[in-house]
Amino acid sequence: MAQGTASQAAQDAFRVLVVEDDPGIGEPLMRGLRRAGYEASGVTTGRAALAVTPAPDVVLLDLGLPDMDGVEVCRLLRRRSVPAIIVVTARGEEGDRVAALDEGADDYVVKPFGLAELLARIRAVLRRARPQESRALVHGPLTVNTRARRVTVGGREIALTPKEFDILRCLAADAGRVVSRQEILETAWDAHWYGPTKVLDVHIAALRRKLGVPGLVETVYGRGFRLAGSD
């Protein structure tokens, strides 16, 4: 059972491609992405990035690649309709920013950067790429209306505290994907949350009781939580 859960979680995770020729940056970044619940892979050249199939959900693109100019890679990736491209580079001049954004980059991060900030930027570009998430999120009997901040289960309205709602919205935004504890804390509390993570368990327990659907909010041990059981 645990093996099946892990396999399903990997299948449902957003795919992030790291295009970075410096292993001292690329390898730790991929480890951080995997801890955050993403399916991360890496390549070291522009040509390799263009050859990846199927297209990833997010590309983290360095501009200083050994074989091609990163701005040209950005343009060609956008032609392939990659949903989200974030340039992650040491080149911080305005001209470089303008060129990359004009060629289709969704965001631009200058090295050095913090992982928490980069994860927040990934979530932001994914929200923009998936605008339906700003309305009603439906998962089996559960409906989360993000505009009205209302939750119903089988048509019955559920009264949640603001924190419980934010946790549920975080899970429902990509139902089925394992969301790490850190990502939930950054979303429902603050990107710089340093308090005890046990506070999340208290809110999750209360959320489960109020929703009243056994197995809906599932714990994936060692990884985080997800919405399951949509049938």
N, C-alpha and C positions, 0 to 999 in steps of 0.2 A: 504493500500500500504506500509506504513512504517513497519507494522508488517511483511509483506511478505519479505521486504528487509532485516530486521534483521534476520528472519529465514533462508533465503538463505545465508547470511553472515556467520552465525554460522555453516551451513552445509559445507561451503567451507573452513572454517578455518583449519589450521594445528592443530592437536591434540597433546597436550603436557601433559605427565603424570609426576607429581612431586612425587617422592618416598622419603618421609622425615617424620620422627617420631616426630620432634619438631614442634608443631603448631606455635610457634613464628617465625619460618623460613618459613614453608610451606604455611601458609595462606597469608602473605604479598607477597610471591613469586607468588602465583597463581593470586592474584589481579593484580600484575604488568604485568603478562603474558596476562591476559584478556584485560587490557588497551592497550596492544601492538597489539591486534587483534587475539590472539591465543585462542583456546578452551582448557582451562586448567582444569585438575582434579587432585586429590591427593589421595594417599594411604600412610599408615604408616608402612607397613611391606613388606618384600620381597615376601612372599607367595601371598599377595594381588596384588602386582605388576605383578606377573606371571599369575594371573587369569584374568587380564583385557582383555576384548575383545570388539571390534577388537583391534589389536595391535595399539598403538599410533604412531604418526609420529616421536616424540622425547620423550625420557625418561631422566629426570633429576634425577640422582640416588645418594642418600647418601650411603656411605659404612657402616656407623655405625647403622645398623638396629637391632631391638630387637630380631628378630627370625632367621635371616640368615646372613651370611657374604655377604656384598654387592658385592664382587668380584664374588662370586658364582651366585648371582642374575644376574650380568652382563653377565656371561657366558651363563646362561639359556635364558636370553632375546635375546642374539645374535643368539642362536639356533632357536628361534622363528622368526628370520629375522626382528627384529625391525629396521627400517631404520636408526635411529640415537640415540646414547646413550652418554650423557654427565654426567660424574661423578662430583657431587658437594658435597664436603666433607671437614671436618676439618683435615683429614689425609693427610699431605703433604709430607711424606717421599718418597724418590725415589723408594723404594721397592714397596710401595702401588701404585704409579703411573704406574710402569712397569707392575705389576700384572694386574691392571685394563685394561691397554691398550692391553696387551697380550690376555686378555679374550674378547676383542671386543669393548671396549669403544672407541668412536671417539674423545673425548676431556676430559680434566680433569681440574676442577676449584677448587681451595682451598678456603674455607671460612676464613674470610669474603670476600665477593665479591660485586661488583657493578652491579646493574641491567642492566645498559647500556652495560657493557662488556658482561654479560651473554646473552643478546639479540643478540649482534653481533656474539657471538659464535654459538648460535642457527641458525642464518641465514647462517653462514659459513658451518655448518654440513649439513644443508638442501640443500645448493648448491652442496656439494659434493655427497649427496645422490641422487640428481636430475641433473646429468651432462648434460642432454639435454638443460638445461637452459643457457649453455654457448654458444649456437649456435643461432638458429633462434627461436624467440618466436612469435607464431601466435595466434591471437585472432580475429575471424571474418575477416574483411577486413584488419586488422592491422598486419603488420609483423615488428618485431624489431630484427635486426641483431646485436647481442651484440659484435661480433668480429669486424665487419666493422663499427659499430656505425652508421648504416643506418636505416631509418624508411620509410616504404611505407604504403600507404592506398589505397587499390584497385589497386595496381601496380604503383601508383603515388608516387614518392619520396618526402618526407617532410623534409625541412631544419629546424633543431632544434638547439638551443644553447646547449652547454655541460650540463648545469643544467637541461634543459627541457628533454634532452635525459636520464639523470640519473634518473629523476623522473619517466619517462615513463617506463624505464627498471625495476624499483622497482615495479611498478604496474603490468607490464606484466609478471614478473617472477612467479607470482601466480595469474593469471587473475581470477577475481571473489572474491578473498579474500579481506576483508576490511583491508587496510594498514593504520596504525595510522599516524598522523602527525609527531609524534616523530620518528617513524621508517623511514619515508621518509627523514626527516631532517638528521638523523644519516647516512643514506645511500648516499644521494645526496650531503650533505654538510660535516658534520663531527660528529663523535660520541660525541664530546664535544661542540656541537653547543649551544650557549646561546643567540643568537640574536632573534629578533622578529619573531614569527611564521607567521605573516602576509605576509612575503616575499614569503612563499610557495603559498599563494593564488594568488599572482601576476603571478608566474610562471605557476600555474595550469590554470589560465584564458588564458594566452598566448598559452599554449599547446592545450587547447580545440579549440581555434580559428584556429590554424595551422592544426590540425587533421581534422577539418571540419566534424566530425561525431557527431551529437547531441546525448547526452546521453552516449557516450562511456566512458568518464571519469566522474564517478558518485560520488557525495558527499553523504556520509552517515553521517548525522548530529550527532555530538557528538562523532563520532568514527574515521572518516578519509575519505579515498577515495578508490575507486576500479574501475577496468575495468568492464563494464557491456555491455549488448546488443551485444552478439556475433553472434546472428542470422541475 
